[in-house]
Amino acid sequence: MRTSLSNNPVIAITLGDVSGVGPEITYRALLDKSLRRKATFVVVGALDVIRHLKRRIKKDLKLNIAGTKNYSFIKDAVNLIDLSNISSSDYKIGFPNKNTALASKQYIDEAVRLAKSGKVDCIVTSPIHKESMNKVGFKFPGHTEYIAYLCGIENNFAMMMASERLKTILITTHVPLGDVPRLIKEGVVLEKIKLAHIFLRSYFGIDKPRIALCALNPHSGEGGIFGLEEKEVLLPASKKARRAGIDITPPLASDSLFAKIYRGDYDAAICMYHDQAMIPIKMFGLNNTVNITLGLPFIRTSPAHGTAHDIADKFTADESSMRSAIELAISMYKNRLRGSFES
């Protein structure tokens, strides 16, 4: 974070895949003056894309072209870092291509560079299109892994999905289901539990987080009948975490666990695989669900949805999840700031 410890953060927002809804939801969210008063915003994108949005949405957004070297950010406008890497003639809304894929990667690279150099405190990322990015040589499953890579973090990071009533932390993310059992190792699980504990305290202001550990197998393995991962991997990891002072349960059957979390028995759940974490949180409210990367030297959040190419050309996208991602980044920044003063 910046050494000034300002009460209001500087937040970089990437436009993501510009053929999707990312630019639209960014533009619509930043039209809200009450939101803009809470932070200084820096959009990393291309001026031609913003101009096209302005014509379609027909609402004006005050811009400050901040440059790409000697940045000049001002609070009473939306600051734009214009990479000039794509124009509206290079793509068609709703149809991702190599141009939109390469541009979206460059937006991430620039935002991370800003954060690592202390120019911004938080990054909020608009959705990218993984298939088109893969075709241009992007070999990462998504934002989470790529941003960790750019920060030189190999293992000690995690994806969290957060909504008002539910938070889930994933042990594995975008991998085939058949690969999950071999990827669940005691050391990995223990590392994610510790990371979640620290993160909940530092960024959510929860003094003594209560964390639930999801079992991998039905009925938590039923004593080994349905699998041994609970006995051989998850239980030992949870015991070591408890000895380290973390309030973590033994592995619990997930079919009944999320109702308990939703009613407030636990602050978060450690989940073994993608859909175990995503299905309950998206059922409880996609519009206010936010994707967070734990373990970075800065705050990174994102809307929980994808590029939505099927509706992008209609310009009717709901910006609620983007707004939630921005609001949560601000809240996390202030909680972390409060903690730094207290220490």
N, C-alpha and C positions, 0 to 999 in steps of 0.2 A: 504493500500500500504506500501511497505518497506520505512523505514524512510530515506534511503539513497537518495531517489529521483533521481535515475539514469535516464539518458536520454533514455536508452534502457530497456524495461521491461524484466522480466523473465516470460515466458509463459509456462504453463503446458498444454499438449495436451493428452486427453484420447483416447484410441484406440476404444472405443465403443464396439459394438458386433463384435467380431473378425471373425465371419463367413460371415460378410458383407464387404462393401467396405471401412469402416473406417480406418483400418490399411493401406490399399493401398493408399488412398488419402493423409493420413498423411505422409507416406514415400515419395510419389512423390512430395508433396509440399516442404518437407524439403530437397530434393535434390538440390533445388535452392540456390546457394551460396549467391546471392544478398539478398534473403529473410533472410537467416540465419545471415547476418551481422546486421540486424535491431533489433535483440532480442536474448536473451539466451533461448534456447528451452529445455523443460523437457518433455519427453514422458513418460506417465504413462501406463504401459502395461506389456508384458511378453516377455522375450528375445527369446524364442522359436518361437513366432509369427513373430518377426522381422527377425529372421534368415530364416524362411520360405519365407517371402516377398523378402528378398535379393536374394534367389535362383530363385524365379519366375520373378522378375523384372530385375534381372541381372545388377543392378547398386549398387555400394557400397556407404553406408552412414556411415561416421565416427561416432562411438558411444563412449560415456563415461558411463560406468556403475556407476551410482551415489549412489548406496546403498539405503537402506530403512530407515536408522536411522540418521546417521551422513552424511547428504547430502554433496556432493562435485560437484557443478555445474561448468562447464567451458564453455566459450563462443564459442570456435572454433570447437566444436563438438556438436552432438545431445546427450543430457544427457538422459539416460534411467533409470527410476525407475522400476526395474524388480520385480514385485510382484510374479512371478513364480506360478501363479494360474491357468495356463492352458497351455497345449502343443498341438502341431498340431495333435496329435493322439486322442485328446478329442473331436474333431469336424470335420465336413466336410464343406469346403467352400460352401456357398449358403444355408446351412441348420442350422439354429439356434437351440440350445438345452439348457438344463438347465445349462450346463457348461459355455456356452458363456454368458448366461444371468447373472449368478452369478459373472462371471469375470468382465463384463461390469459395474455392480453395484460397485464392489470393486475399479475399476479405478476411478469412480466418487468420492467415499468416500475418496480415497487417495488424489486426486487433490484438493478437497474442504479443506481437512485438511492442505495441503500445503499452500493454499491461506489464510485460517483463521489464520495460524501461521506466515504469512508474508514471507514465503519462496519463493512464486511466486506472481506476480502481476495480472495475468490474467489466465483464464482457457478457452481453446477451446475444445469443446466436440465433438467427433465423434458420428455418429448416433447409437442409441440403438434400440433393437427390443422389442417393448412394449408388444406384445403378449406373447413371451417366458418369459419375465421378470414378467409379471402378474402371470404366472403359477408357479413361484418360490416364490410368496408372495410379490412381489413388487406392492404396491397398489397406486402408484402415476401415474397421467396421462402422465408424461414425466419428462425430465430434469428440466424444469422450476420450477415445484412444488417441486420436490425432493431436489434440491439444496437450494431453499428457506427454506425448512424444516430443512435441515442440518445447516443452518445459524440462525435458530430460528426465522424466519420471517413468520408470520402467514398470513397477508393480504396485507401489503404494498409492493407488488412486481407486476411485469407485464411482459408479453412477447411483445417484439418489433420485427418486421420484417423490415429489412432495405436493400434497394438497392440504387443505385446511384441516382435515381430520385424519390424514394418513400419510406416513412416510415409509418408503421402502428403499432398501439398499441392496444392490445386486452383487452376488458373487461372480456370476458369469453374465454376459450381456448378449451380444449378437453372435451366437454360436449354435450349430445344430444341436438339437436336443440329445441326440445320441452321444455327443461329446461331453455333456455336462458331468456325468459321474466321475470321469477321470480328471476333470479340471478342479473338482472340489477336494482340496487338500487341507489338512489341519492348519498348516501355517498360513495359508491364504485366508481361510475363514477367520482365524484369530486376528490377522492383520486388518481385515475389513471391519471386524467388531470394534477394534481399538480406534480405527479411523472414524467410524460412525459415532462412537462415544465422544471423542474429542470435538468432532464437527457439531454435534447437537449442543454441546456446551458452549462452544465458541461463537457459533453463527445463529443459533436459535435461542440462546439464553436459557437453556434447560440445565439447571444446576446438577441434577442427578438423573440423567436419562434412564428410562426403563426400556430395555431393548428385548424384543422377542426374536428367537432364532427359529426359522422355518425348517421343518424336516424336508428331506428330498423325497422320501418314499411315502406311500399311503400309510396312515396310522402310525407315523413316525417309525416305520420299519417293523412294527409289531414284534419287537424283541428279536429281530433278525430274520423273521419269516419272509418279509417283503424287501429285504435289502440290509446290508451291513453298514452303510454310510453313516447312519445315525450313531451306532455304537463305536465305530472305529475312527470316525473323523469328526463329526459334529459335536458329540458329547465331550470328548477330550478338549476340543477347542473352547467350548463354553466354560468348562471347569477352569482352564488356564486363565480365561478372561475374568472370571469371578475372583480368582486369587489375586488378580491385578486390580481389583476394586471396581470392576464394571458390573452393573446390574443387568445381567443377561440370563435368559431362561435356558434350560436344556432344549434340545430340538423338539418342537411342538408340531403336531399335525396341522397343516395349513388350511384344511377344509373348514375348521372351526375357529382358527386363530384370528382372521381378519375382522370378524364381527366384534371380537374382544378389543382389538386395536381401535376400531371405529368408535366404540363406546368409551374409550379413554383409558383402558387398562395398561396400555403400553404407548410409548412415544414413537416407536419405529420398529420395523421388522427387517431382519436380514434374510433375504430371499436367495434361493439357489439358482434360479434361472429366469429368463426374460418374462415369460408369460405368468409365472407365479407372482411376480411383482406388478406386472402391468394390468392384468385383468381386474383385480379388485380396485386399484387406484383409478382406472379409467371408468369403472362403473360408478364410483363415488363422485365423479365430476371431472371431465376432461378440460373444461374451459378454465378451471382454476388450478390445473395441475402443471407443475414446473419440473423440468429436468435440470439437475444440478450435478456438477462434477466435484467430488470430494478429493482433497489432497493436493490441489493446485496452490501456487503462491498468490493467487488472486481469486476473486469470486467469478464463477461462470454459471449462468443459468440459460434456459432456453424454453420456449413453448414445448408442450408435450406432443404436439401433433406434427404431421409431416408437411410436404410441399403442397398438397391438395391441388394438383394440376387439373383435376376434373372440374373445379369451380373457379380456377384462377382468372379465366377470361371474363367472368361475370362481374368481378369487382364487388362482391357481396360478402367477402370473408369477415368472420368475427375476430376482432383483435383481442378478445378477452384473455386468451392464454398468453399472448405477448405482453399485455399489460400486467398480468400476474407475474410473469417472469421478471419484468422490470421492478415491480413493487417488491418482490421478494429479494431481489438483489440489493435494493436500497435498505430493506429491513436487516438483511444479513450483514451488510456493511456497518450499520449503526450498532448492531449487537456486538460485532467484533471490535468496533471502536470503543464501545462502553467497557468491554472487557479489558482493553489495553489501558484505559484510564484507571480501572480498578486495580490492575496489577502494578 
